[in-house]
Amino acid sequence: MPRVSLTMWTLLICLCVLSIAQAVNPPPGGGYPGGNTAAGANALLNLTDGRDNTALGAGTLERDTDGRSNTAVGTGALFDNRLANQNTGTGVLALESNRFDNGPDNTAYGYRALDNNNGTRNTAIGWNALVVVFEGTDNIALGHSAGRNLSQTDSNNIEIGNRGVAGENRVLRIGDADQVRTFVAGITGALVAGAPVVVNSAGQLGTAPSSACFKDEIKPMGKRSEAIFGVNPVTFRYKKELDPHGTLQFGLVAEEVEKVDPDLVVRTSDGKPYTVRYEAVNAMLLNEFLKQHHRVQSLESGIAQLTARFDQQDAKIQQVSAQLEASKPPPQVVTNP
């Protein structure tokens, strides 16, 4: 067996060390094979077959092995992602716990945004946005702590400047208690047909349903509608801070209506009269109109019966008159001598 010189052994060892160093450390540009890019301590440390990943920052995509097309920017971003694809995390600990193969297609921007996520197609922009959502899908959160109150499995929610409510699904929330006025372009002057939009005391928008399947205790209105006879219609102008143009208005005063029927007013959160339920007033007017209509129909029917009787009496009178006329003796002619 030929003996290998010390120089040869030294050369072999150096080649092995160099090979290992090249396998662990990327080129100066941070580029790995397969279109991967890493810069930062432990960035893409465990990568095996993953492709087209970009990791910038300490611990970014550190545990990723086979995940593809992920982008992580910021310390710990996408730290636990292993097999999931097409995620984007920008910010310290953004999408930190995203992992395995059922957490693809998420986008997170901001500190700890989507930190605990393992769901799909979620978008979180803002500090701690959607931080609790774990297996929820198709959520969108925009703003500081947006969607923070959603539960782990809540899905299909849109939270804009709102923390959300645990247990909600398919809900859109815009703003919170700090906002006191709403301006939305593209409504004034826009023509559209449909049901009137109403708002409840919680600020939820919607349309009032009329189907019986949404109602309980259905019964005739009866005399309840007579309350409208006690209301006092007025003309008025809103104060300048509400209507700078001072347009002449026609309507009712909530405080006065409350005295007539408390059920006809909408109240503020502290129980004070705020506005009138004009749709209820309209229903009462309809009920009174129908009641009057039925009375008129009854009167018309009575009048028609009386008219028929009068006609019968008139016919009998005419018949008797004719008989009397026929029974009269013929007139006698007197001859002068």
VENGI-V520421 format. One line per field, one symbol per residue. ss: DSSP state (H for helix, E for strand, C for the rest). psi: psi as a letter, one per 20 degrees, with the letter a starting at -180 (. if undefined). A space follows every 50 residues. Layout:
ss=???
psi=???
This chain:
ss=CCCCCHHHHHHHHHHHHHHHHHHHCCCCCCEEHHHEEEECCCCCCCCCCC CCCEEECCCCCCCCCCCCCCEEECCCCCCCCCCCCCCEEECCCCCCCCCC CCCCCCEEECCCCCCCCCCCCCEEECCCCCCCCCCCCCCEEECCCCCCCC CCCCCCCEEECCCCCCCCCCCEEECCCCCCCCCCCCCCCCCCCCCCCEEC CCCCEECCCCCHHHCCCCCCCHHHHHHHHHCCCEEEECCCCCCCCCCEEE ECCHHHHHHHCHHHEEECCCCCEEEECHHHHHHHHHHHHHHHHHHHHHHH HHHHHHHHHHHHHHHHHHHHHHHHHHHCCCCCCCCCC
psi=pqppqhhgggggghggggggghhgprrhijprqkjqppoqpjpkhjpejq qkqpooqpjpkhjpgjqqkqppoqpjpkgjpgiqqlqoooqpjpkgjprb jklrkqppoqpkpkgjpjaqkqppoqpkpkhhpfjqqkqpporpjpjhiq rhjqrkqoookqirppjqqlppppraihpiqppprjgpippqqaqqprpa iijpqaqpqiqhijqrlprqhcihiihiiirnprqrpqqhignhilppqp brpghghhhgohijqpqrhjjqpgrqnhhhgghgggghghghghgggggh ggggggggggggggggghggghghhhiqqqpqpppp.
